[in-house]
């Protein structure tokens, strides 16, 4: 079954709407080092993590230095920590090791430039980068789009051929992100066969403002496909 993460939660009302829509996971962008509309302080994120239902996975989306990320993780205490910056392989290993006693699982976003098709990582070929990340011990890999103006939450679709090649190359769970909406998510799931999908702008009325109907339609479109496969 395809899982759904609804990201960019800003309030307890957002979390409640996401849960009612059927989300498996909710995401909190926490002290991200680049200005984005969804940024929360670690105190705000910790409060919303505690507000989530016990069977909904909470995800803190972060970037920055290893020490900053570890401090955020220990303050927020999400189920999952999502690295969404330019973390090196050595930094990823240090973060995983630094959280070994917490039970927090670490996932990593592989951001792919929509103009060049190159990955923002030490290895710029998306498949080679994905294979290197797979060996780091991360619990799952996210493939997401990146533009010149936005590091994440771009609203721009990722090349599905590239995403499909990455999906075929790795054995760890693959999470598909980048420009997904209720209109295109079913087709994307069919082509890429991800473990889960991740959306932020595709369920908003405007940046930072969630739309309940869009949330419901997105989850239905992503999960409704399962009954037909």
C-alpha angles and dihedrals in degrees: 000000000000112000123214128217117192108200139195098049110180104176145015087260090058091050091049092049091049092050092047089050089057102256116169093202138019124207131215119195101217124196091324108190094230121063110261129159095247103055118140130183116246089252092054092046092049090053093051092046088057090049093058120100116259095248095050116089115234119214128192111204111208148163136180136077123345092251093048092049093048091049091050092048093052092047097046097034098198123176089244135025114211115203106209104167139073095292114164123227090255091052092049090052091049092051093049090049092046092055097042092110096048105063089233111140119217125222126179133215117222102204116204121200109239092211101047104022089228124136121240094235142089087276109048098195104093096221095046090046091050092051091050091050092047089061094053095078098252115155095226141357125231121203111204139165125252128196132189091259103036129047091196139349087052098154086220118122119243118234100267093206089060092045091050092052091051091047091053092047100055133060098200118089113285121212117200120215137156126096096349120161137166087266099057106023097088092054091045092052091050092051102039101030094211127183088232144354127229126204138176116151092033091069098045136096089207134347108304095006115103123213116215095205092050090050091052093046092048095051091045092050094048097044098034089068091066093069090056099048 
